[in-house]
């Protein structure tokens, strides 16, 4: 079933004989152990309770429970597994460590949107000018959030979040689907907090909730800015320089480093990312202000003229200049 996508995380480009791929040399690294997840009874209870709170009914017998994906530490600072729990009417995603419901989908509202798009394709489309104003969309989204988890926390702001070079407006109407997207991002001392926020999608015509996601937490980050961007860039560059011999030996060809973007300042949870931090698990999970420095490892061209480009973003602690992970 078609899902409502709120954020595009990765753009893959093919140009000039360059192939963008994920690196292979570190894939044998040990990964952290994950929580085994919810029992079926716990999962069913969470789905039924959440759906009822959101005004939907689900049949217990038809509930499906599956692992969604291993959680990224940068998203909410927890290791474990996210579990997707679904029935005919509703679907939720749960943090299997904290047992918190992170996301909720109303499949009935999604089906209505899909039917509308089919009518549009058949040439009998209704006009897709918004019926709600932006202020009304925000009010509805706020009401749905209050039912889902409670009031919007005070450090979440309805303003663009300048991470990954994007500054999408927080309240957006999609003219192709007649759907409003309302996004609150968490800011601490003026700095955006990567992955922490609240996202709501609702139907402009029916005012129904389509999707809600809540990853905002109360964790207090370390916000210290004691080094400048140039020092951070040099520290990250030295780290990647140290990795080049290992990469070349593993891949059987040489690589060089290319910088590919301006540094960004944001708050993030340190990650266990083997290409940057090594394979030893990181114990310090306290979020902190980091310089995010984008680089690309570019291989020598092969006999066909192709080369590989592996993008990395290295995080450098803005307070002490230490490498603290990346993407």
FIMAR-803465 format. One line per field, with one value per residue (C-alpha): residue in three letters; residue number from 1; x, y, z. Coordinates in nm, 3 decimals. Example, Ala and Ser with C-alpha at 12.3 -4.5 7.8 and 13.67 -1.06 7.14 Angstrom:
aa	ALA	SER .
i	1	2 .
X	1.230	1.367 .
Y	-0.450	-0.106 .
Z	0.780	0.714 .
END
This chain:
aa	UNK	UNK	UNK	UNK	UNK	UNK	UNK	UNK	UNK	UNK	UNK	UNK	UNK	UNK	UNK	UNK	UNK	UNK	UNK	UNK	UNK	UNK	UNK	UNK	UNK	UNK	UNK	UNK	UNK	UNK	UNK	UNK	UNK	UNK	UNK	UNK	UNK	UNK	UNK	UNK	UNK	UNK	UNK	UNK	UNK	UNK	UNK	UNK	UNK	UNK	UNK	UNK	UNK	UNK	UNK	UNK	UNK	UNK	UNK	UNK	UNK	UNK	UNK	UNK	UNK	UNK	UNK	UNK	UNK	UNK	UNK	UNK	UNK	UNK	UNK	UNK	UNK	UNK	UNK	UNK	UNK	UNK	UNK	UNK	UNK	UNK	UNK	UNK	UNK	UNK	UNK	UNK	UNK	UNK	UNK	UNK	UNK	UNK	UNK	UNK	UNK	UNK	UNK	UNK	UNK	UNK	UNK	UNK	UNK	UNK	UNK	UNK	UNK	UNK	UNK	UNK	UNK	UNK	UNK	UNK	UNK	UNK	UNK	UNK	UNK	UNK	UNK	UNK	UNK	UNK	UNK	UNK	UNK	UNK	UNK	UNK	UNK	UNK	UNK	UNK	UNK	UNK	UNK	UNK	UNK	UNK	UNK	UNK	UNK	UNK	UNK	UNK	UNK	UNK	UNK	UNK	UNK	UNK	UNK	UNK	UNK	UNK	UNK	UNK	UNK	UNK	UNK	UNK	UNK	UNK	UNK	UNK	UNK	UNK	UNK	UNK	UNK	UNK	UNK	UNK	UNK	UNK	UNK	UNK	UNK	UNK	UNK	UNK	UNK	UNK	UNK	UNK	UNK	UNK	UNK	UNK	UNK	UNK	UNK	UNK	UNK	UNK	UNK	UNK	UNK	UNK	UNK	UNK	UNK	UNK	UNK	UNK	UNK	UNK	UNK	UNK	UNK	UNK	UNK	UNK	UNK	UNK	UNK	UNK	UNK	UNK	UNK	UNK	UNK	UNK	UNK	UNK	UNK	UNK	UNK	UNK	UNK	UNK	UNK	UNK	UNK	UNK	UNK	UNK	UNK	UNK	UNK	UNK	UNK	UNK	UNK	UNK	UNK	UNK	UNK	UNK	UNK	UNK	UNK	UNK	UNK	UNK	UNK	UNK	UNK	UNK	UNK	UNK	UNK	UNK	UNK	UNK	UNK	UNK	UNK	UNK	UNK	UNK	UNK	UNK	UNK	UNK	UNK	UNK	UNK	UNK	UNK	UNK	UNK	UNK	UNK	UNK	UNK	UNK	UNK	UNK	UNK	UNK	UNK	UNK	UNK	UNK	UNK	UNK	UNK	UNK	UNK	UNK	UNK	UNK	UNK	UNK	UNK	UNK	UNK	UNK	UNK	UNK	UNK	UNK	UNK	UNK	UNK	UNK	UNK	UNK	UNK .
i	1	2	3	4	5	6	7	8	9	10	11	12	13	14	15	16	17	18	19	20	21	22	23	24	25	26	27	28	29	30	31	32	33	34	35	36	37	38	39	40	41	42	43	44	45	46	47	48	49	50	51	52	53	54	55	56	57	58	59	60	61	62	63	64	65	66	67	68	69	70	71	72	73	74	75	76	77	78	79	80	81	82	83	84	85	86	87	88	89	90	91	92	93	94	95	96	97	98	99	100	101	102	103	104	105	106	107	108	109	110	111	112	113	114	115	116	117	118	119	120	121	122	123	124	125	126	127	128	129	130	131	132	133	134	135	136	137	138	139	140	141	142	143	144	145	146	147	148	149	150	151	152	153	154	155	156	157	158	159	160	161	162	163	164	165	166	167	168	169	170	171	172	173	174	175	176	177	178	179	180	181	182	183	184	185	186	187	188	189	190	191	192	193	194	195	196	197	198	199	200	201	202	203	204	205	206	207	208	209	210	211	212	213	214	215	216	217	218	219	220	221	222	223	224	225	226	227	228	229	230	231	232	233	234	235	236	237	238	239	240	241	242	243	244	245	246	247	248	249	250	251	252	253	254	255	256	257	258	259	260	261	262	263	264	265	266	267	268	269	270	271	272	273	274	275	276	277	278	279	280	281	282	283	284	285	286	287	288	289	290	291	292	293	294	295	296	297	298	299	300	301	302	303	304	305	306	307	308	309	310	311	312	313	314	315	316	317	318	319	320	321	322	323	324	325	326	327 .
X	0.000	0.125	0.274	0.292	0.655	0.752	1.125	1.358	1.674	1.905	1.946	2.138	2.288	2.429	2.640	2.972	3.045	3.012	2.827	2.710	2.709	2.732	3.079	3.150	3.477	3.323	3.015	3.173	3.182	3.004	2.662	2.503	2.263	1.901	1.606	1.403	1.090	0.732	0.535	0.232	-0.004	0.182	0.178	-0.194	-0.277	-0.077	-0.244	-0.597	-0.543	-0.381	-0.640	-0.925	-0.769	-0.750	-1.113	-1.058	-1.150	-0.934	-0.989	-0.746	-0.745	-0.618	-0.320	0.018	0.343	0.679	1.015	1.031	1.404	1.690	1.680	1.938	2.090	2.078	1.700	1.611	1.921	1.808	1.943	1.683	1.425	1.125	0.823	0.537	0.197	-0.098	-0.454	-0.706	-0.787	-0.477	-0.103	0.151	0.528	0.665	1.000	1.056	1.295	1.072	0.735	0.643	0.423	0.619	0.392	0.028	-0.132	-0.505	-0.534	-0.894	-0.787	-0.498	-0.743	-0.965	-0.667	-0.575	-0.932	-0.925	-0.602	-0.760	-1.050	-0.801	-0.624	-0.958	-1.012	-1.289	-1.074	-1.218	-1.035	-0.742	-0.738	-0.725	-1.050	-0.867	-0.646	-0.293	-0.405	-0.691	-0.454	-0.219	-0.509	-0.632	-0.282	-0.235	-0.561	-0.462	-0.123	-0.289	-0.492	-0.194	0.066	-0.021	0.058	0.337	0.652	0.772	1.109	0.940	0.896	0.685	0.963	1.197	1.474	1.800	1.947	2.074	2.057	1.675	1.449	1.102	0.821	0.665	0.308	0.267	-0.038	0.012	-0.202	-0.178	-0.318	-0.507	-0.304	-0.159	0.182	0.252	0.595	0.736	1.114	1.301	1.548	1.777	1.944	1.861	2.024	1.815	1.811	1.854	1.563	1.364	1.027	0.662	0.508	0.138	-0.042	-0.415	-0.675	-0.786	-1.128	-1.230	-1.009	-0.909	-0.571	-0.360	-0.031	0.142	0.499	0.650	1.025	1.069	1.218	1.303	1.672	1.896	2.188	2.533	2.547	2.903	3.071	3.444	3.606	3.556	3.450	3.802	3.940	3.647	3.706	4.075	3.993	3.743	3.982	4.258	4.019	3.933	4.300	4.371	4.104	4.231	4.494	4.237	3.983	4.241	4.357	3.999	3.884	4.202	4.220	4.314	4.076	4.099	3.892	3.669	3.488	3.139	2.956	2.955	2.962	2.639	2.588	2.318	2.255	2.288	2.320	2.667	2.652	2.829	2.923	3.215	3.369	3.414	3.420	3.561	3.389	3.394	3.044	3.010	2.891	2.848	2.497	2.452	2.334	2.567	2.623	2.825	2.977	2.846	3.111	3.026	3.299	3.311	3.563	3.625	3.792	4.035	3.862	3.841	3.912	3.568	3.619	3.382	3.460	3.278	3.183	3.101	2.944	3.007	2.912	3.156	3.040	3.289	3.198	3.175	3.284	3.600	3.683	3.646	3.495	3.155	3.003	2.830	2.606 .
Y	0.000	0.340	0.522	0.891	0.990	1.294	1.327	1.212	1.094	0.995	1.120	0.882	1.038	0.863	1.097	1.112	0.742	0.756	0.488	0.578	0.270	0.169	0.065	-0.306	-0.297	-0.250	-0.472	-0.747	-0.523	-0.640	-0.485	-0.405	-0.655	-0.555	-0.591	-0.899	-0.689	-0.701	-1.014	-1.063	-0.982	-0.656	-0.565	-0.634	-0.437	-0.136	-0.137	-0.175	0.094	0.342	0.289	0.335	0.660	0.780	0.680	0.354	-0.007	-0.307	-0.681	-0.854	-1.174	-1.001	-0.823	-0.871	-0.806	-0.769	-0.605	-0.281	-0.209	-0.168	0.174	0.437	0.586	0.934	0.920	0.872	0.759	0.400	0.072	-0.187	-0.281	-0.092	-0.312	-0.253	-0.370	-0.362	-0.465	-0.377	-0.027	0.092	0.047	0.160	0.157	0.095	0.143	-0.208	-0.074	0.190	0.049	0.395	0.428	0.635	0.636	0.579	0.528	0.533	0.287	0.389	0.749	0.629	0.421	0.728	0.924	0.638	0.626	1.001	0.973	0.699	0.933	1.204	0.969	0.891	1.258	1.322	1.501	1.750	2.076	2.040	2.392	2.371	2.385	2.437	2.732	2.674	2.794	2.542	2.262	2.347	2.356	2.013	1.866	2.000	1.840	1.504	1.523	1.598	1.278	1.075	1.172	1.502	1.873	1.973	2.022	2.379	2.320	2.206	2.485	2.525	2.654	2.521	2.287	2.360	2.008	1.819	2.147	2.152	2.424	2.296	2.501	2.344	2.370	2.244	2.166	1.900	2.000	1.654	1.464	1.734	1.651	1.885	1.813	1.985	1.948	2.061	2.034	2.032	2.316	2.357	2.696	2.773	2.458	2.193	1.845	1.577	1.334	1.489	1.629	1.560	1.501	1.502	1.438	1.502	1.499	1.844	1.716	1.486	1.642	1.284	1.202	1.001	0.972	1.094	1.038	1.151	1.119	1.414	1.323	1.508	1.416	1.713	1.758	1.905	2.233	2.364	2.553	2.582	2.502	2.654	2.482	2.471	2.280	2.040	1.987	1.914	1.664	1.482	1.484	1.326	1.052	0.967	0.985	0.720	0.494	0.509	0.231	-0.006	0.074	0.030	-0.306	-0.433	-0.313	-0.376	-0.025	0.321	0.588	0.960	1.200	1.464	1.729	1.777	2.033	2.299	2.196	2.210	2.262	2.056	1.839	1.463	1.146	0.986	0.684	0.350	0.393	0.157	0.346	0.651	0.536	0.185	-0.138	-0.093	-0.005	0.355	0.393	0.770	0.824	1.178	1.406	1.694	1.981	1.855	1.981	1.761	1.748	1.580	1.392	1.140	0.859	0.825	0.516	0.496	0.422	0.061	-0.070	0.043	0.395	0.368	0.460	0.430	0.717	0.653	0.949	0.994	1.262	1.284	1.429	1.626	1.734	2.115	2.135	1.921	1.836	1.460	1.235	1.123	0.931	1.022	0.901 .
Z	0.000	-0.089	0.205	0.271	0.262	0.465	0.423	0.141	0.314	0.026	-0.331	-0.558	-0.870	-1.176	-1.385	-1.564	-1.528	-1.149	-0.957	-0.607	-0.386	-0.023	0.084	0.138	0.325	0.670	0.643	0.849	1.155	1.464	1.506	1.843	1.995	1.962	2.194	2.104	2.082	2.203	2.278	2.057	2.345	2.414	2.045	2.003	2.318	2.199	1.857	1.994	2.260	2.021	1.747	1.994	2.117	1.756	1.689	1.502	1.575	1.490	1.504	1.738	1.535	1.224	1.383	1.216	1.403	1.230	1.281	1.086	1.101	1.345	1.500	1.422	1.733	1.577	1.560	1.925	2.108	2.163	2.037	1.959	1.702	1.579	1.533	1.290	1.416	1.177	1.122	0.854	0.976	1.157	1.182	1.439	1.479	1.827	1.996	2.129	2.396	2.554	2.435	2.307	2.001	1.750	1.444	1.357	1.015	0.941	0.652	0.582	0.524	0.308	0.100	0.051	-0.075	-0.313	-0.448	-0.508	-0.704	-0.918	-0.996	-1.084	-1.326	-1.490	-1.567	-1.315	-1.064	-0.823	-0.794	-0.559	-0.428	-0.047	0.146	0.476	0.551	0.681	1.024	1.027	0.921	1.208	1.455	1.339	1.348	1.701	1.811	1.664	1.837	2.169	2.136	2.013	2.274	2.436	2.389	2.154	2.368	2.408	2.236	1.913	1.663	1.354	1.133	0.861	0.976	0.789	0.796	0.489	0.298	0.298	0.432	0.349	0.494	0.806	0.674	0.318	0.103	-0.165	-0.463	-0.623	-0.324	-0.128	0.181	0.441	0.595	0.925	1.086	1.419	1.459	1.788	1.842	2.144	2.196	1.834	1.689	1.512	1.668	1.401	1.383	1.669	1.584	1.511	1.168	1.081	0.752	0.720	0.445	0.333	0.217	0.502	0.774	0.864	1.010	0.768	0.951	1.266	1.380	1.710	1.772	2.007	2.346	2.664	2.652	2.728	2.483	2.540	2.346	2.336	2.051	2.123	1.787	1.445	1.125	0.979	1.277	1.256	0.883	0.940	1.215	0.995	0.700	0.912	1.021	0.662	0.562	0.826	0.670	0.311	0.340	0.494	0.222	-0.056	0.081	0.114	-0.229	-0.425	-0.566	-0.451	-0.322	-0.271	-0.062	-0.213	-0.008	-0.139	0.068	0.336	0.704	0.904	1.277	1.445	1.749	1.708	1.910	1.863	1.635	1.603	1.239	1.165	0.871	1.092	1.455	1.420	1.520	1.898	2.030	2.144	2.502	2.508	2.371	2.508	2.224	2.144	1.907	1.609	1.290	1.009	0.737	0.405	0.216	-0.066	-0.110	-0.484	-0.629	-0.919	-1.250	-1.364	-1.714	-1.831	-1.706	-1.408	-1.053	-0.722	-0.497	-0.133	0.048	0.419	0.666	0.956	1.287	1.494	1.847	1.833	2.195	2.204	1.841	1.880	1.613	1.740	1.450	1.130	0.852 .
END
